[in-house]
């Protein structure tokens, strides 16, 4: 249900055959398939994200290692709450090869407004755990989605 909402597609699970039927436009089907694969991969270990994963539906956010547990919450509850609130799909991932021990990459999937809302909520939690972090990365974060909302201003100009 969550994957269908984020991908804006119709998904039907046939448990007996262990198959998913995905209906929608080509882009909606591609996104739904990608999200389902990501959720399944997450259950067996770190999810690897490649460049072709971005269908203009992905925001990657570096989360300091000391804030990862806080951002995730008990049994993933905090991330799931944000996903529900903003109609996004989020998980920690590896991008390309190698891992940076100081940070974990959080992938946020969804439409641009939803990703932005979820990103700001996560950054608020990170700031609680690591004061001053947003100030360090603001030049990367603030202009990231400039002009991508329907008004082109995010209602701030």
C-alpha positions in Angstrom: 0.0 0.0 0.0 2.8 2.4 0.9 4.7 1.6 -2.3 1.6 2.1 -4.4 1.0 5.5 -2.7 4.5 6.8 -3.2 4.7 5.5 -6.8 1.2 6.6 -7.6 0.5 3.2 -9.1 -1.8 0.3 -8.4 -0.2 -2.8 -6.9 -1.7 -6.2 -6.3 0.1 -8.9 -4.4 -0.7 -12.5 -5.3 0.6 -14.3 -2.2 -0.1 -17.8 -3.5 2.2 -17.1 -6.5 4.5 -14.6 -4.7 4.0 -12.1 -7.5 3.2 -8.5 -7.7 1.1 -7.0 -10.4 1.8 -3.3 -11.0 -0.5 -1.1 -13.0 0.0 2.5 -14.1 2.1 4.5 -16.6 5.5 3.3 -17.6 7.2 5.7 -15.1 4.7 4.7 -12.3 5.4 1.0 -12.9 9.2 1.6 -13.0 9.1 3.5 -9.7 6.9 0.9 -8.0 9.1 -1.9 -9.1 12.2 0.0 -7.9 10.6 0.7 -4.6 9.5 -2.9 -4.1 13.0 -4.1 -4.9 14.5 -1.6 -2.4 12.2 -2.7 0.4 13.0 -6.4 -0.2 16.7 -5.7 -0.4 16.6 -3.7 2.8 15.4 -6.8 4.7 18.6 -8.8 3.7 21.2 -6.1 4.2 22.3 -2.7 2.9 20.6 -1.4 -0.2 22.8 -0.4 -3.0 21.7 2.7 -5.0 23.0 3.3 -8.5 22.7 6.4 -10.6 19.9 4.9 -12.7 17.8 4.7 -9.5 16.9 8.4 -9.8 13.8 9.0 -11.9 13.6 12.6 -10.5 12.1 11.0 -7.4 15.2 10.6 -5.1 16.9 12.8 -2.5 20.1 11.5 -0.9 20.9 12.9 2.6 24.0 12.3 4.6 23.2 11.5 8.2 26.0 11.7 10.7 26.7 8.2 12.2 26.0 9.4 15.7 22.4 10.4 14.7 21.5 7.4 12.6 19.9 5.4 15.5 18.0 8.5 16.6 16.7 9.2 13.1 15.8 5.6 12.6 14.0 5.2 15.9 13.1 2.1 17.8 12.5 -0.7 15.1 12.5 2.0 12.4 9.5 3.8 14.0 10.6 7.4 13.5 11.4 6.8 9.8 8.1 5.0 9.2 6.2 7.9 10.9 7.8 10.4 8.5 7.1 8.2 5.6 3.4 8.0 6.6 3.2 11.8 7.2 4.9 12.8 3.9 3.9 9.8 1.6 7.6 8.9 1.0 9.7 5.8 1.2 13.0 6.0 3.0 15.9 3.7 3.8 19.6 3.9 4.5 21.7 2.8 1.6 25.1 2.5 0.0 25.7 4.6 -3.1 28.3 3.2 -5.4 31.1 1.3 -3.7 32.7 1.8 -0.3 31.3 3.2 2.9 32.0 6.4 4.7 32.0 5.5 8.4 31.3 9.1 9.5 27.9 9.2 7.6 25.2 7.0 6.4 23.2 7.9 3.2 19.5 8.1 3.6 17.5 7.7 0.4 14.2 9.5 0.3 11.8 8.6 -2.5 8.6 10.4 -3.5 7.5 13.6 -5.2 9.5 16.7 -4.7 7.3 18.3 -2.0 7.1 15.1 0.0 10.8 14.5 -0.2 11.5 18.1 0.9 9.2 17.8 3.9 10.6 14.4 4.9 14.2 15.7 4.5 13.5 18.7 6.7 11.9 16.5 9.4 15.0 14.2 9.3 17.3 17.2 9.5 15.4 18.5 12.5 16.0 15.2 14.3 19.7 15.2 13.2 20.1 18.8 14.5 18.7 17.6 17.9 21.4 15.0 18.1 24.2 16.8 16.4 23.8 20.6 17.0 25.2 22.7 14.2 25.1 20.0 11.5 22.5 21.9 9.3 24.7 25.0 9.4 27.6 22.9 7.9 25.5 21.5 5.0 23.0 24.3 4.4 24.7 25.4 1.2 24.0 22.0 -0.2 20.6 21.5 1.2 18.8 24.9 0.9 19.2 25.3 -2.9 18.7 21.6 -3.7 15.1 21.8 -5.0 14.9 25.5 -5.8 12.1 26.2 -8.2 10.9 22.6 -8.4 7.6 23.2 -6.6 4.6 24.3 -8.5 4.9 27.9 -7.5 8.7 27.9 -8.0 9.2 29.6 -4.7 8.2 27.1 -2.0 5.9 29.9 -0.8 8.8 31.8 0.7 9.5 34.5 -1.8 
